[in-house]
Amino acid sequence: MTELTPDSPHAAPAREGRPRRRVPGARVCAAAVATVLATVTAAAATLGPVGPAAAAVGTSYAWGQGGYGQLGNGSTTVYNSSPVAVTPLSHVTQVAGGAYHSLALRSDGTVWAWGDNGKGELGNGTTTASPSPVQVNALSGIVKIAAGYHDSLALRADGTVWAWGENTYGELGDGTTTNRTTPVKVPGLTGVTQIATGGYHSLAVRSDGSVVAWGRNGYGELGDGTTSDRTTPVQVTGLTGVTQIASGYYHSIALRSDGTIAAWGYNGDGELGDGTTANRTTPVEVTGVTGATQIAAGARHGLAVRSNSTMVAWGYNANGQLGDGTTANRTTPVQVTGLNGVTRIAGGGYHSLALRSDGSMVAWGYNYYGQLGDGTFTNRTTPWALPGLNWVAQISAGDYHSVVTTQ
C-alpha cells in the first residue's frame, strides 16, 4: 500500500512497478492557492444558472483538475473549482470522466474526447493531448460510453463494444496487450447492454443479465475465481439478472434486477461492502442493501441509490467521499447524510456526485483540485450544493475532475 500524502490521497494498492503519475502543479504555495480561490469564488458568484436559459441544450461543463486539458475548455489550467464550458461541443447526451481524459457522446452517435492522450485514450489516431474536444475515429451509432484510467469504451446500437487507449493488462479485450490509438472491436462480444471500465479492467452486461470482464485481475476484479489477467472477456462467476455495473480502480460492482448488489475484487478498505476487508475473486453480497435502483463506483468506494431516492455508500473514506460526516472507512453501507430526491450518482477518484430530481447537484469528498465545483478547495464530508448549476441531465466523475451535460 502506498502512503497517504498531500500529493497522493490514494493509499491505493501498488501498481506492480508502475508508479502513479504525479499530477502537474500538485505542490503550490498557500499564496497561490489563495489567489486562485479568490478568482474562482468570484466566478462562481457570477456564473448564474447553467441550463437551457444560459446555453444550448446538451452543453457540457467540467471542473476540477485540468492540467492535462481534461476540462475541455481549451486550457490546461491546473485548478478550476467552478464549472467551465466544454467548447466547442453541443447536443451531448452522455459524458464520461477518466483519470486525465474525458469523453462525450453526441446525439448523432459520434464520440468526442479531450485531455491526456499518451496511451491513445482520445482515439483520434495520435498520442497528442488535446485541451479541446476531438472526434474519435470511425465510430458511429454509439449509445453508451465509459472512460477508464487511460482507456475508453463505447457500446454501439448493435450490441458490440469498441475500445481504445492503454492495453497493458488486456483492458481493451482484443486479445493483445498493444495500446490502440483508434477503436478496436472487442471480439466475440455481442448483445451487450451496459459497459464500465475501471483502473485497468473492463466490464460488460449482456442481454441475458450475465456479466463478462477482461483486463487486469491481480485482486480478483474480473470475478472469474482467479487472479490471472485476461486479454479477452471471461464470464463473471455465478452472476445473473444484472441490470447495471460499475468499476473502481481494483473492484467491481453489479446491480441485480431484484435490487440487491454484488461486488468483487480488492477490499482492503471495505469497498466490497460485505463487512470484511478480504479480497474476493468471485461476487459477494453488499450487506444490507435492498431496493437499490442505481450504483456507482469511485476509486475505492461504492455508492447506491435506493428506491426511496436516498443514498448509501461504503469503502474508503479518508476524504469524506462516503458523505456520512466522517472520514472513517466503512466495510458496510452507511447512509449519505441529508440527501434525498437523488436521480443520478457518480463516483470519482476520491469524491462523489449526485443529481437531484430538481436538476440541481451536490458533491462531497476530496476537493484539492476543486473537483466538487463549489468554488472552494475544501474537502466536504457531507453533500454540498453546487452554486449556480441547474438543469443538469447527466453527470460523471474522473479521478480529480467532474463533467456534466445540461438538459
Secondary structure per residue as TSV (DSSP state, phi and psi in degrees):
chain	resnum	aa	ss	phi	psi
A	1	M	-	360.0	136.3
A	2	T	-	-83.0	157.4
A	3	E	-	-81.9	146.9
A	4	L	-	-75.3	121.2
A	5	T	-	-134.5	163.3
A	6	P	S	-57.4	-32.8
A	7	D	S	-80.7	-22.4
A	8	S	-	-140.3	94.6
A	9	P	-	-78.3	8.0
A	10	H	-	-75.0	-48.8
A	11	A	-	46.5	39.8
A	12	A	-	-87.2	160.4
A	13	P	-	-56.5	145.5
A	14	A	-	-58.8	145.3
A	15	R	-	-98.1	40.5
A	16	E	T	48.4	56.3
A	17	G	T	81.9	2.9
A	18	R	-	-109.1	88.2
A	19	P	-	-63.0	147.1
A	20	R	-	-64.5	139.6
A	21	R	-	-67.5	135.9
A	22	R	-	-75.8	130.7
A	23	V	-	-75.0	132.6
A	24	P	T	-60.4	139.5
A	25	G	T	74.3	19.0
A	26	A	-	-64.9	-32.0
A	27	R	-	-99.6	113.4
A	28	V	-	-131.4	152.8
A	29	C	-	-78.4	160.9
A	30	A	H	-60.6	-37.8
A	31	A	H	-64.1	-40.4
A	32	A	H	-64.6	-42.6
A	33	V	H	-61.8	-41.5
A	34	A	H	-61.6	-40.2
A	35	T	H	-64.0	-47.4
A	36	V	H	-62.6	-42.2
A	37	L	H	-60.2	-44.1
A	38	A	H	-61.7	-40.0
A	39	T	H	-65.8	-49.4
A	40	V	H	-73.4	-28.8
A	41	T	H	-64.7	-42.6
A	42	A	H	-63.0	-39.9
A	43	A	H	-63.3	-41.5
A	44	A	H	-62.6	-35.9
A	45	A	H	-68.8	-27.5
A	46	T	H	-103.4	-0.3
A	47	L	H	-62.0	-43.4
A	48	G	-	75.6	174.9
A	49	P	-	-62.3	132.3
A	50	V	B	-96.9	122.3
A	51	G	S	167.2	-161.7
A	52	P	T	-55.8	-33.7
A	53	A	T	-72.5	-21.9
A	54	A	T	-106.9	-20.1
A	55	A	S	-154.6	166.3
A	56	A	-	-64.3	150.8
A	57	V	T	-58.8	137.4
A	58	G	T	77.6	25.0
A	59	T	-	-81.4	142.6
A	60	S	E	-106.4	148.2
A	61	Y	E	-131.1	151.9
A	62	A	E	-144.8	159.1
A	63	W	E	-158.7	164.2
A	64	G	E	110.9	-144.7
A	65	Q	E	-72.7	128.4
A	66	G	-	-129.7	17.1
A	67	G	T	-63.3	-19.9
A	68	Y	T	-105.8	7.9
A	69	G	S	85.7	13.2
A	70	Q	T	-72.5	-3.6
A	71	L	T	-88.3	-14.9
A	72	G	-	72.1	20.0
A	73	N	S	-104.2	17.2
A	74	G	S	85.2	4.3
A	75	S	-	-128.0	169.7
A	76	T	-	-121.6	34.3
A	77	T	-	-59.1	130.6
A	78	V	S	-68.3	-39.7
A	79	Y	E	-120.5	129.2
A	80	N	E	-141.1	103.8
A	81	S	E	-96.8	10.0
A	82	S	E	-138.3	159.2
A	83	P	E	-62.9	140.2
A	84	V	E	-124.1	147.6
A	85	A	E	-76.5	136.9
A	86	V	-	-78.5	119.6
A	87	T	T	-132.5	150.0
A	88	P	T	-91.2	118.5
A	89	L	-	-155.9	130.8
A	90	S	-	-142.4	177.0
A	91	H	S	56.1	40.8
A	92	V	E	-88.0	133.2
A	93	T	E	-107.8	-20.8
A	94	Q	E	-151.5	145.7
A	95	V	E	-127.2	157.5
A	96	A	E	-146.8	131.2
A	97	G	E	-105.9	127.4
A	98	G	-	-98.6	-156.8
A	99	A	S	-66.9	-57.9
A	100	Y	S	-132.5	20.7
A	101	H	E	-142.6	166.6
A	102	S	E	-137.1	156.9
A	103	L	E	-129.1	153.7
A	104	A	E	-139.7	138.9
A	105	L	E	-105.8	125.5
A	106	R	E	-94.6	163.0
A	107	S	T	-64.5	-17.1
A	108	D	T	-87.2	5.5
A	109	G	S	84.8	5.7
A	110	T	-	-91.1	159.1
A	111	V	E	-119.5	139.0
A	112	W	E	-125.3	151.5
A	113	A	E	-144.8	155.6
A	114	W	E	-156.6	159.0
A	115	G	E	111.2	-149.6
A	116	D	-	-64.9	146.6
A	117	N	-	-144.5	23.1
A	118	G	T	-62.5	-23.0
A	119	K	T	-110.4	6.2
A	120	G	S	88.6	16.9
A	121	E	T	-68.9	-11.0
A	122	L	T	-86.0	-15.2
A	123	G	-	69.0	22.7
A	124	N	S	-106.4	18.0
A	125	G	S	85.2	5.7
A	126	T	S	-128.2	177.7
A	127	T	-	-122.0	29.5
A	128	T	-	-97.1	125.3
A	129	A	-	-64.1	153.9
A	130	S	E	-140.9	123.5
A	131	P	E	-82.9	0.8
A	132	S	E	-126.9	154.0
A	133	P	E	-60.6	137.2
A	134	V	E	-124.9	150.7
A	135	Q	E	-80.0	134.8
A	136	V	-	-70.7	133.0
A	137	N	T	-64.8	137.8
A	138	A	T	54.1	36.8
A	139	L	-	-118.4	128.9
A	140	S	-	-144.8	164.2
A	141	G	S	65.1	27.0
A	142	I	E	-82.3	140.5
A	143	V	E	-119.4	-17.4
A	144	K	E	-148.8	150.4
A	145	I	E	-134.2	158.7
A	146	A	E	-149.9	142.9
A	147	A	E	-120.8	129.8
A	148	G	-	-105.0	-158.5
A	149	Y	S	-62.6	-57.0
A	150	H	S	-134.5	25.0
A	151	D	E	-133.9	167.7
A	152	S	E	-140.3	149.7
A	153	L	E	-130.6	150.5
A	154	A	E	-141.8	140.1
A	155	L	E	-108.5	125.4
A	156	R	E	-88.4	161.4
A	157	A	T	-61.5	-22.1
A	158	D	T	-84.7	5.4
A	159	G	S	85.6	7.0
A	160	T	-	-92.4	158.3
A	161	V	E	-118.7	139.1
A	162	W	E	-124.5	144.1
A	163	A	E	-141.8	153.3
A	164	W	E	-158.2	161.3
A	165	G	E	109.1	-147.4
A	166	E	-	-67.9	145.0
A	167	N	-	-141.7	26.9
A	168	T	T	-55.0	-39.2
A	169	Y	T	-108.1	11.3
A	170	G	S	86.0	19.0
A	171	E	T	-68.9	-8.9
A	172	L	T	-88.7	-13.2
A	173	G	-	72.4	16.7
A	174	D	S	-97.7	13.0
A	175	G	S	86.0	4.1
A	176	T	S	-127.1	178.8
A	177	T	-	-123.1	33.2
A	178	T	-	-96.6	126.1
A	179	N	-	-59.2	150.3
A	180	R	E	-129.1	127.9
A	181	T	E	-93.4	-5.1
A	182	T	E	-134.9	158.4
A	183	P	E	-63.0	140.9
A	184	V	E	-122.3	148.8
A	185	K	E	-79.5	133.8
A	186	V	-	-73.8	113.2
A	187	P	T	-68.9	146.9
A	188	G	T	71.3	13.7
A	189	L	-	-117.3	113.2
A	190	T	-	-135.6	168.6
A	191	G	S	66.2	27.3
A	192	V	E	-82.9	140.4
A	193	T	E	-117.5	-22.1
A	194	Q	E	-143.4	149.8
A	195	I	E	-136.2	156.5
A	196	A	E	-156.3	150.4
A	197	T	E	-141.2	141.2
A	198	G	-	-114.7	-136.8
A	199	G	S	-60.3	-64.1
A	200	Y	S	-140.0	27.2
A	201	H	E	-141.9	161.6
A	202	S	E	-133.4	157.7
A	203	L	E	-136.2	153.9
A	204	A	E	-147.4	139.9
A	205	V	E	-99.1	133.1
A	206	R	E	-96.8	165.9
A	207	S	T	-62.4	-19.2
A	208	D	T	-87.8	5.1
A	209	G	S	85.1	3.9
A	210	S	-	-87.1	164.7
A	211	V	E	-126.2	137.9
A	212	V	E	-119.4	158.0
A	213	A	E	-147.3	158.0
A	214	W	E	-157.6	161.4
A	215	G	E	109.7	-146.1
A	216	R	-	-68.7	145.2
A	217	N	-	-145.6	25.7
A	218	G	T	-62.3	-23.2
A	219	Y	T	-116.8	12.3
A	220	G	S	86.9	16.5
A	221	E	T	-67.6	-10.9
A	222	L	T	-87.2	-15.1
A	223	G	-	71.8	21.2
A	224	D	S	-100.9	12.4
A	225	G	S	86.1	4.2
A	226	T	S	-127.2	178.3
A	227	T	-	-122.2	29.9
A	228	S	-	-93.7	130.4
A	229	D	-	-61.5	151.5
A	230	R	E	-132.2	128.6
A	231	T	E	-94.3	-3.6
A	232	T	E	-135.8	159.8
A	233	P	E	-62.0	140.0
A	234	V	E	-126.2	153.5
A	235	Q	E	-78.9	135.9
A	236	V	-	-71.4	130.4
A	237	T	T	-67.7	128.7
A	238	G	T	65.3	26.4
A	239	L	-	-116.5	119.8
A	240	T	-	-134.7	167.7
A	241	G	S	65.5	27.6
A	242	V	E	-84.2	136.0
A	243	T	E	-114.0	-18.8
A	244	Q	E	-154.0	150.0
A	245	I	E	-134.0	157.9
A	246	A	E	-149.3	152.7
A	247	S	E	-136.9	131.1
A	248	G	-	-96.8	-163.3
A	249	Y	S	-59.2	-51.4
A	250	Y	S	-133.6	18.3
A	251	H	E	-139.0	164.0
A	252	S	E	-134.7	150.3
A	253	I	E	-134.2	143.2
A	254	A	E	-134.8	137.2
A	255	L	E	-101.4	128.3
A	256	R	E	-97.9	162.1
A	257	S	T	-64.1	-18.7
A	258	D	T	-88.2	6.2
A	259	G	S	85.2	5.5
A	260	T	-	-94.7	163.2
A	261	I	E	-126.6	137.6
A	262	A	E	-116.8	152.7
A	263	A	E	-146.7	158.4
A	264	W	E	-160.0	161.3
A	265	G	E	109.4	-145.5
A	266	Y	-	-69.1	140.7
A	267	N	-	-142.8	22.8
A	268	G	T	-62.5	-20.3
A	269	D	T	-120.1	13.4
A	270	G	S	87.9	16.6
A	271	E	T	-69.6	-7.7
A	272	L	T	-91.0	-13.1
A	273	G	-	68.0	22.4
A	274	D	S	-101.1	11.7
A	275	G	S	86.2	3.6
A	276	T	S	-127.6	178.1
A	277	T	-	-121.9	27.8
A	278	A	-	-91.3	130.8
A	279	N	-	-61.9	151.6
A	280	R	E	-132.1	129.2
A	281	T	E	-94.8	-3.5
A	282	T	E	-136.0	160.2
A	283	P	E	-62.6	141.2
A	284	V	E	-126.2	159.1
A	285	E	E	-75.8	134.5
A	286	V	-	-74.8	123.9
A	287	T	T	-66.9	131.9
A	288	G	T	72.7	13.8
A	289	V	-	-107.2	119.8
A	290	T	-	-130.4	161.0
A	291	G	S	64.8	26.5
A	292	A	E	-73.4	142.7
A	293	T	E	-118.8	-13.2
A	294	Q	E	-159.3	149.4
A	295	I	E	-133.5	160.4
A	296	A	E	-154.0	156.5
A	297	A	E	-128.5	133.5
A	298	G	-	-93.1	-168.6
A	299	A	S	-53.7	-49.0
A	300	R	S	-142.8	33.4
A	301	H	E	-144.7	163.4
A	302	G	E	-123.0	154.3
A	303	L	E	-137.5	150.1
A	304	A	E	-150.0	143.8
A	305	V	E	-100.2	136.0
A	306	R	E	-98.2	169.6
A	307	S	T	-63.1	-19.3
A	308	N	T	-90.7	12.1
A	309	S	S	68.5	18.5
A	310	T	-	-95.6	169.8
A	311	M	E	-123.7	149.5
A	312	V	E	-126.8	159.6
A	313	A	E	-148.9	159.6
A	314	W	E	-157.5	160.9
A	315	G	E	107.9	-146.6
A	316	Y	-	-69.6	136.8
A	317	N	-	-143.1	20.7
A	318	A	T	-59.9	-24.5
A	319	N	T	-110.3	10.3
A	320	G	S	84.6	15.1
A	321	Q	T	-69.6	-9.6
A	322	L	T	-85.5	-16.0
A	323	G	-	72.5	22.2
A	324	D	S	-102.1	13.2
A	325	G	S	84.4	5.0
A	326	T	S	-127.5	177.8
A	327	T	-	-121.6	27.4
A	328	A	-	-92.5	132.3
A	329	N	-	-60.6	151.2
A	330	R	E	-130.5	126.4
A	331	T	E	-91.7	-6.9
A	332	T	E	-133.5	158.3
A	333	P	E	-63.4	142.2
A	334	V	E	-124.5	154.8
A	335	Q	E	-77.0	136.9
A	336	V	-	-71.8	127.7
A	337	T	T	-65.4	128.5
A	338	G	T	61.3	30.1
A	339	L	-	-120.9	124.0
A	340	N	-	-144.1	177.3
A	341	G	S	66.8	27.9
A	342	V	E	-81.8	133.9
A	343	T	E	-115.7	-28.2
A	344	R	E	-144.2	151.1
A	345	I	E	-137.8	159.4
A	346	A	E	-151.4	142.5
A	347	G	E	-112.9	126.5
A	348	G	-	-97.9	-160.7
A	349	G	S	-55.9	-60.4
A	350	Y	S	-140.6	30.1
A	351	H	E	-139.7	166.9
A	352	S	E	-135.4	151.1
A	353	L	E	-130.1	150.7
A	354	A	E	-143.5	139.7
A	355	L	E	-107.0	132.3
A	356	R	E	-101.1	164.6
A	357	S	T	-62.6	-19.9
A	358	D	T	-87.8	6.4
A	359	G	S	85.2	1.3
A	360	S	-	-89.0	164.3
A	361	M	E	-125.3	150.9
A	362	V	E	-130.5	157.4
A	363	A	E	-147.5	156.7
A	364	W	E	-160.1	161.6
A	365	G	E	110.0	-146.9
A	366	Y	-	-70.0	134.8
A	367	N	-	-139.0	25.6
A	368	Y	T	-59.4	-33.5
A	369	Y	T	-104.1	8.4
A	370	G	S	81.6	20.2
A	371	Q	T	-70.3	-7.7
A	372	L	T	-83.8	-16.9
A	373	G	-	71.9	19.2
A	374	D	S	-98.8	12.2
A	375	G	S	82.2	8.6
A	376	T	S	-130.8	178.2
A	377	F	-	-119.3	31.3
A	378	T	-	-98.6	126.2
A	379	N	-	-60.2	149.1
A	380	R	E	-127.5	129.2
A	381	T	E	-96.6	-2.8
A	382	T	E	-136.7	160.1
A	383	P	E	-58.5	140.4
A	384	W	E	-130.8	128.3
A	385	A	E	-69.9	141.1
A	386	L	-	-88.1	120.0
A	387	P	T	-68.5	135.9
A	388	G	T	75.4	4.2
A	389	L	B	-107.3	105.8
A	390	N	-	-131.5	169.1
A	391	W	S	61.8	34.3
A	392	V	E	-80.1	138.6
A	393	A	E	-106.1	-37.4
A	394	Q	E	-149.0	144.5
A	395	I	E	-131.3	154.8
A	396	S	E	-153.6	157.5
A	397	A	E	-133.7	129.5
A	398	G	-	-93.1	-166.3
A	399	D	S	-56.6	-54.4
A	400	Y	S	-131.2	21.0
A	401	H	E	-144.1	166.1
A	402	S	E	-130.9	148.1
A	403	V	E	-137.1	137.5
A	404	V	E	-137.1	165.1
A	405	T	E	-131.6	147.3
A	406	T	E	-90.3	164.4
A	407	Q	-	-71.7	360.0
